[in-house]
Amino acid sequence: MTSRKQLAALAVQAGRDMVRIGTEHGIESDHARHAAALADRALTAAENAGCTPDDYAHARRAH
């Protein structure tokens, strides 16, 4: 798996975790804010690596 695909997979998982944590703890909770910050960092890293919509789609299907 390439670094780009790994970063896309991490961004997808971080987004899923953010939604789950927001649902469990409330969108305004400290836990949800932390999860959102991590998801933002993961997405930024993936975008900086040149991830494409196809990379994210593949990550959503594979993980």
Phi, psi and omega in degrees: 000133180285162177301320180298317179291324177296317179294322177297317179296319178295320179295318178297313181295320178297322177295317178297317179297320179300315180295315181298314182293321176299321178292319183286321189248353184096140187296334181264004183288160176298322178299316181292321178296320178295316179297321178295320178295319178294319178296321178296317178296319180294318179294318179299316179297319179295316179297318179296333179277355178090022179300143181251166175305326177296323178298317179292319179298317178297317180297320179295322180286324187276337186239000000 
